[in-house]
């Protein structure tokens, strides 16, 4: 079987590296930059080193900070309209995954006609987007490394993805100093998101040695650092490890896609407003329980990385112990497993199962196939 491996053009990383972004923008010949930022990033002054760096090169800047935690096509269209009005020839995304996804989607609408919904799917973007430079301020989504933009689809009351090589950033800046202000709750949810990205990519049917390497490294770094980052947010070494691990996971799953955990998470009605990372973390034990029979060797490795207590040498038992290992991590991070604990109503289970089973981008390469009936029973069992 023939595979391809693609990732962003350049990664600039290290403490204080955000102050170098002006050099990179200049290198690409940009003359007017539109910064799409999250409100918390502005309040925490994360934008200042970027703006100062651009000012040193006399590059005019405009900032759009009205991104919600669940961007919709209408918000992306508003953002793209402001971008075009300013006459920007490059976009910087500064913030968490929703902000970075908005930046990628807006860079698409800056040069291609809407509506945004017509690009939901794989390889439907017709031409290169406006150049993007992505700077994450959370360590979790890995969106800076992917060719994916996830947007809330109002019509289906779920989340949809645009997947295209045209969405890859020209450069990514990983500055752990920008993540220190993350509160424990967000540190936990984004870190769990990164861990699930790496885990689902690792067991994916499209996995290769080129994706296994970053995914295994990411899982190990997260397992070793997430508790410390959660309990002591000022530990810059833990923050650095989490940020780099998130990017490595993004590098992996952008080439494989995710699986059943993300399929179910994206099928949960958007009206519940459950943070994405919290949701995938809460769903992870059920996803592991569903998949581990189909990929026991890899789940046994995951159990080892998670520090699970493994009794005996039976491969299936070792794989199953990954469930308990993940549940222990959730307990340490103050996150309850399942959907009921997060307000989801039992009457929504069937719809969630149907939408998840129909998400072919995620389910086709999941190690175990799942019909709507099977996923409904899974969710009921772990509700």
N, C-alpha and C positions, 0 to 999 in steps of 0.2 A: 504494500500500500504506500502511496506517495503522500507525504505531508508537507506543509509549509510552516515556517515559524517567522512571525513578524512582531516587531515591537516599535517603540518610539525611536526617533532618530538620535536623540541625545539625552542623557541623564546627568544633571549637575547636582551633586549632593555634598552635604557637610554643613556643619553649624555655621550660620551666617551666609549661606550660599544664595539666599534670596536677593542679596545686595548686588549680585552679578547679573541679574536678568537683563539690565539695560544693554550690556555687552552682547548678549545673545540675540536680543531683538534687533540691534543694529546690524549684526552679522547677517541677518536675513533680509535686510534692506527695508524694514518697516519704518514708517515716518509718523504715523498717528495710531495710538494704542487705546483700545477700549478694554477697561478692566471690569470683569464681572466678578463681584465679590459677595460673600455672605455678610449679613449684618453683624454677626459676632466677630468676624475677621476685621471689620472696620472698627468696632468698639475696642478690640484688643490691639489696635494699631499694627496689625499684620501687613497692611498695605503700605506702610511708610517706607520700609527699605526698598520696595519695588518702585514706588513713585520717585523717591530720591535717586535711585539708580537711573531711571528713565530721564529724569531732569538733567542729570549730568551729561546726557547725550542730546539735550534740547528736544526731546520727543514729547509732543503734546499728549495729554492723557485725559480721558473722561472715565468716571466710575459709575457703574450701575450696581446698586446694592439691594435691590428689591426682590431677590430670589427667595422663594419659599422652600420649605423642607420637602415639598412634593411638587416640583415644577410641572405645569400643564402646558399644552401647546400654545394657549393664549399668552401665557407669560413669556414663553420663548419668542413668540412673534413680537411681543412688545419690546423685548430686549433687542431683537434683531433690528427692529425699526429705529431704535435709539442709536444702535451701532452704525446703521447706514446714514442716519442724519448727521452723525459726527464725522463721517467720512473715514472711519478707521480702516487700516489695511492690515491689522493684526489684532488678536484677542488674547488677553491674559485671563485665565480662570484662577481665582484665589478663594479657596474655601474647602468645604466638605464635598462629598460625592454629588449632592444635588446641584451645587454650584458648578462643579466641573462638567457635569452632564449638560447643564444649561448652556455653558460656554461652548461646548461642542455642537449642540443643536443650533445655537444662534449663529455659529460660524457657518453652518450649513445653509440656513435661511438667508444669510448675508449675500450669498451668491447664487442660490437656487430658489426657484419659485415655490411658495407654499401651496396648500397647507402642510404643516409638519406631519400630519397623520399619514400622508401618502408614502412616507419614508419608513414607517414602522415595518420591520422585517429585516432581511439579510440582503446586502448588496443591491439596494435600491437607490442609493445616492448616485446621481449621474455624473458628478464632476468634483474636482478638488474643492475643499472648503477653504474659507479664509484661514491663514496660518494661526494656530493656537499654541500658546505657551501655558502650561498648567502647573500650578503651585498648590499642592494640598496642605490644608491646615488641620486635617484629621488623619489618623492612621487606621484606615479600614477599607474604604470602598475600592481602592486601587484604580479608580476611574481615570486617573492621570495617565495610566499605562495602557488603557484599553481603546479599542475601536468601537466602543459601545456607548450609547447615550440612552438612559432610561428616563421615561417621562410618564406621568400619570395620564392615562387615557380616560377622559371623562365619559365617553360613550359606553365603555365596557366596565367602568368603575374598577379598573385594575391598572397595572403598570405595563407599559409596552416598551420595547427596545428598538432602537435604530442601530444596525450593525453594518459598518462599512470601513474598509481600509482608509477611506478619505478622512475618517475622524481621528486618526492617530495624531497626537501632538507633534509639533516640530521639535520641541524640547520640553523636558520636565525638570523642575527644580525641587529637590527634596531637602528642606531646611528644618531639622528637628526643633529648632528654637521656636518655630511658628506653632508647634503643637503643644507646648508646655501649658498653655492656658485652658486646654480641654478639661472640663470637669469630669469626675470619676464616672458618672453615668454614661457620658458620650465616649469616654475612653473605653469602657466595657463594651458598648454596643458596636462601635466601629472596629474594635479589635476582634470581636467575635465574627463580624462580617469578613474580615481579612482571613481569619482562620478557616471559615467555611469555604471561601473562595479557593484557597489552596487545597483543602481537602477534597472538594467536589471536582476540581480540575485534575487532581492526582489520580482519582479513581475513574475518571471519564474514559469512555471507550476511544476517544481521540487522543488520549495522552501518549506522549512519546518521551524518550530520554531528555529531549530538549525542554519539555514542560515539567517532567518529574524533578529535575534538578532545582529549579527555582521554587517549586511547590514544597518539596521536602525541606529545603532551607527555610522557607517562610514559616512552615508549621513549627519547626524547631525553635526559631527565634521568638515566635509568638508565645509558645508554651513556656519558654524560659523568662519572658519579660512582661507579659500582660498583667499578671498579678501585681508586680512592682509598679508598673505604670499606673494602674488603677489605684493602688493604695498610697503611692507617693508620686504624684504627678510632676514634681520638680526634679525627679531623677532623669537627667538628660540622656544618660546612656540607655535607659529603658525606653525612653521616647524615641531615640534614634533607631534602636532595634525594631520597634514597632512600625515606624515609618518606612524603613527599608523593607521589612517583611511584607507590609501591605503592598508596596510597589512590586516586589518579586511575585506575590500572589497574582497581582493584576497582570503581570507579564505572562504568567502561566495560563490563567483562565481566559485571557483574550484570544488565545490560540486553541482552546478546547471547548469553551463555554462551560456553564455550570450544570447542575443536575436537578434532582427531585426536590431538594430543599429550597432552592431558589424558585423552582416552578410553583411550589405550594405558596411560598412567601409572596410572589408577585400576583398570585390569584386571590389573596385575601383582599376583600373590598377596601379600596383606598379611603373610604369614609371612616374607617377605624383610626386612621392617622397613627399607626404604630410605626415607630422608627424602624427603618429597614434592617439595620444591624441587629437590633433587639429581636426582631421577628425571625431572622434566619438563625440566630443563636438559639432561640426558644424552640425552633423546629428541628434543629440539628440532631438531637437524639433519635427522633422518629425516622429521620432520613438515614441515619447510620443503621438503625435496626432493620430498615427496609432493604438497604443495599448490601449489607456485609456478607450475606450468603453468596452473592454474585461475584464478590471480589475479596475473598477472605485474606489473601496474602497482604494486600495493600491495607486493609483495615486493621490487620494485626500490627503492621508498621505504624499506623496512626495511633493505635492503642499504646504502643511503646512510647511514641513521642509525647502523648498526653500523660504518661506516667501511670497508666492504669494498672491495677493489681490483677495480674494474670495468673490464674490457677491452672496448672497442667500445661501440656505441650500441644494439645489439640488445636489445630489451626482455626477451626470455626469458633471455639471458645475464646481464643485470643482475639479474634476479630470482634466477637460480640462484646468483649470487655471495653471496647472503644466507647460504647454507649455510656457505661458508668463513668469512664474517664471524662467524657464531655459533660455529663451531668455534675460531676464534682467541680469542674471549672465554672459552670453556671452558678452553682451554689456559692463559690468563693467570690463571684462577681455580683451577687445579689440579683440574679436573673432566674425567673421561674420557667421551667420547660412547658411546652404545650401552648395551645391557643386560648383556652378558657381563662387562664390566669391574666391574660392581656385584654380581656373584654370581648373576645369574639363569641358570637352566639351560635349555639348548636345548629340552628336552622340554616346557617350559612355553609355548613360543611359540604353539602352536596354540590353547591355551586362552585365552591373552591376546588373540589376534586375534579369537576368537569373542566374548569378552566386550566387547571394544572396539567391534566392529562393531554389537553389540546395544545399545550405549549411545546411544539415539536422542536424548536431550537434548543430547548433544555432537556426534554425527555428522550429524544432520539439517541443521544450518546450517553445517557445515564446507564450505569452498569446493569440495572434491572429495569425491565419495561413495566409500566404501570397503567392499567386502565382506570377510568373514572371510578368504577366499582371498587377496585383494589385500593386506590388512594383514599376513597371514602372510608373504607374499613381501617386503613392505617391511621388516618386522622382521628377517627372515633376512638381507636385503641389508645392513642396518646393525647387525647384532647385535654 
